[in-house]
Structures are given as C-alpha cells and as structure tokens.
Amino acid sequence: MTGAAAGAVGHHCLVPGIYDEPELYEAACAYRDVPGGVDALLRWAGRHRDPGAGPPRSVLELAAGPAEHARELARRGLDATALDLSAAMCARATQLAAAGATRLTVVQADMRDFSLGRTFDLAVTMLNSLCHLLTLDDLLRHLASVARHLDPGSLYIAELAHPADFFAAERRTSSKWSSEVDGGTVSVRWGGGTDVIDPVTQITREHVSVTYHRRGGAVRTVTDVVPNRFWTATELTAAIRLAGGFTVVASYGDFDADTPVAAPDAWRMILVLRRDDVASEVPAPLTATTTPARTSTTPAS
Ligand SMILES: C[S@@+](CC[C@H](N)C(=O)[O-])C[C@H]1O[C@@H](n2cnc3c(N)ncnc32)[C@H](O)[C@@H]1O
C-alpha cells in the first residue's frame, strides 16, 4: 500500500502514488471503451484534417500512462509514440506493447516542454490528463511543444472533463465506481465527496483510493492525493489563441456519437485543434532548456 500527499508544485514528487502503480491504474480505468474511443479519434481525424491529407499515419499520445490509445492505434497500423513523465507508466506501456507484439515508441518526458525531433499527423491527450497542467504557463508551454511536433493541417485532439462536473448542480460523471477485472473486482474513488475546488487556483486536491479484491484472496489498496486543475472552455480557447499555431475546429461531448459539448447529455469536453499553416505563429519554448527525453521502441527496430 502506498500513500502520498502531493506537494504544491505538482503530482510528481518523490513519493509514490497511483501513477507509480500502473496495473492498479489500468484496473481503475477498465470501464473505458478504448476501441470505441479510437474509432472516434480516427473519424474526427478524417473529418477535420486538411482535405486530401488522407488518414493519419503517425500519432503522439501525451500523458499516455499505459498507452491504451496509442497501442490500439498502433494495432491499426499507425506509427505510434507514447509520452509520459512517470517511469513506471513508461515501463508498463513498453511491457504491454511487447506482450502484444505491438510496435510502440515510448518516451519518458514532460508534456510541458519536450522535443522529439520529428513531427506527427495526430496528437492526442486522453482522460483529462491536461488537468496536470496546473498553471497558464504550463498550458502555453505544452501547446507550443505540441504545435512544434505537428505538421500543418494535422490535429491535436484533447479530451477533458466536462465543465458540468464543476459548474452544474449535479456532476455528469461519477467519482466512485467498481469494475470486474481479471480475477477480481476493483473499487475506485477519484475525487468528489469533500474534495473542493480552490476558487482562486482552480486546483482540487483529489483524494484517490483504488482497492483491488482478488476473488477469494488478497485485498490491496493504493491511496493518493492528485492535484487536478480545472480548465474552463473559455480559458482553453483563450490559451490556444495566445499560444498560437492552432485553430479550434470542433468540439464534442462524447465518443459514441458526435454529441455537441453543449448538449445536456454531454459528459466529456473534447477539443479538436488544427495546426495552422503559418509556422512563424508558433512561439519558441518559454524556457531556455528542453526536458531531456528517454526513448525506447518496442519491439526493438
Ligand atoms: C489520469 S492519467 C491518464 C493516462 C492516459 N492518458 C489514459 O488515458 O489512461 C494521467 C497521466 O499523466 C501523466 N503526467 C502527469 N503529469 C505529466 C507531465 N507533466 N508530463 C507527462 N505526463 C504527465 C501521469 O504520469 C499519468 O500517466
């Protein structure tokens, strides 16, 4: 069992937490329909990329964790790269790709500022991982880094929590759930309850608890406190304009259908950004140094 209190600077301090437990994290997220999500990503890529560009051939998944979506896209023939800050998550993504004989490049780097020396046709960030960008500067550096890695006309698709989870009288997603997973049941609490948003910073210190009950056997719990920055739709739009290099071309509220983000049953906020043609619009990195990236490709080329 691990317990961690995250420091004010962010989640990745030296104490272990839920992202150091990739298998439990995966079990907690087993409710997702990853192939269905990937169908939607490819449908939107076909619709919103430059006409005549054809289907995307390469993809970069940011804050990828175990790289569920990157591995599914690789299985469908894309040249896939997964980037994450956590060494444990990178190791797990590499291990799962090898086990599935899936070719995947894994990079351990910070999504706030990275340099991979190449471009992609598509970038994606899934499951509200942008909540780990805690400040406007973090978000601007991130957008500039992503823009540098996309060819003109290519897309950046970012899935975020729906603002109704923060603004509406009732949340549209649950902060507690259980799933049947291999050989047992996982029970999850992720935020909610007494976790309140700081009205000034818009950061919630989300209490996370994941308990795995192996059938007829052991019980294991990991607890953590994960800072989560809530980004409003208008803040995101303003930050995207400020960063330069992108135009918001669509937004959706679900993966199953093309539900508008404003629909009463929308439960995600999915933004589709198209990389502008004018290279000069992308500012240089805000910092003098770029985080060194550690890269491995599975299976080895
Ligand atoms: C909620 S998990 C989501 C993982 C994955 N996107 C998914 O859909 O399963 C958030 C991930 O963001 C990663 N992360 C947090 N801060 C990061 C940063 N600054 N740069 C890169 N990855 C980061 C964590 O290590 C973790 O794997």
The ligand as an ORCA input file, in Angstrom:
! r2SCAN-3c Opt
* xyz 0 1
  C      -5.079     10.243    -15.495
  S      -3.599      9.532    -16.139
  C      -4.122      9.304    -17.819
  C      -3.290      8.361    -18.621
  C      -3.773      8.180    -20.045
  N      -3.945      9.468    -20.716
  C      -5.063      7.411    -20.112
  O      -5.970      7.826    -20.850
  O      -5.168      6.351    -19.483
  C      -2.516     10.925    -16.213
  C      -1.119     10.616    -16.739
  O      -0.457     11.873    -16.895
  C       0.912     11.677    -16.589
  N       1.503     13.007    -16.335
  C       1.254     13.862    -15.308
  N       1.958     14.996    -15.458
  C       2.668     14.856    -16.615
  C       3.577     15.687    -17.320
  N       3.902     16.909    -16.857
  N       4.118     15.225    -18.461
  C       3.813     13.999    -18.934
  N       2.953     13.152    -18.305
  C       2.385     13.582    -17.163
  C       0.885     10.750    -15.393
  O       2.135     10.122    -15.181
  C      -0.248      9.790    -15.810
  O       0.272      8.682    -16.501
*
